[in-house]
């Protein structure tokens, strides 16, 4: 079930991620929902929703990380080559 807007996201996403991370999650989930609709495109016998969920979290984790001290999600620092 794709999400129409941020308010439709699960509480685990809305209550923990900053707004921008929620936007990333929503877009990635919806794209994965479409892309992996056909079970032949999914790994093993992973359910449709689980696949979209994993893709969405992976997309968030490319940009954000959970602070081990505070437990809050924060944007990763960009690594500028020396």
Residue pairs with C-beta under 8 A, 6 or more apart in sequence:
1 33
1 49
2 29
2 30
2 33
2 34
3 9
3 26
3 29
3 30
5 26
6 14
6 19
6 22
6 23
6 26
7 14
9 22
9 25
9 26
13 22
13 25
14 22
16 72
16 73
17 25
17 60
17 64
17 73
18 64
18 73
18 74
18 75
20 63
20 75
21 60
21 63
21 64
21 73
24 56
24 59
24 60
24 63
24 64
25 56
25 57
25 59
25 60
26 56
27 59
28 55
28 56
28 58
28 59
28 60
29 52
29 53
29 55
29 56
30 52
31 55
32 51
32 52
32 55
32 56
33 48
33 49
33 52
35 41
36 42
36 48
36 51
36 52
36 55
37 48
39 45
39 48
42 48
42 51
43 51
46 54
60 73
63 75
63 76
64 73
64 74
64 75
64 76
65 73
65 74
65 76
66 72
66 73
66 74
67 73
67 74
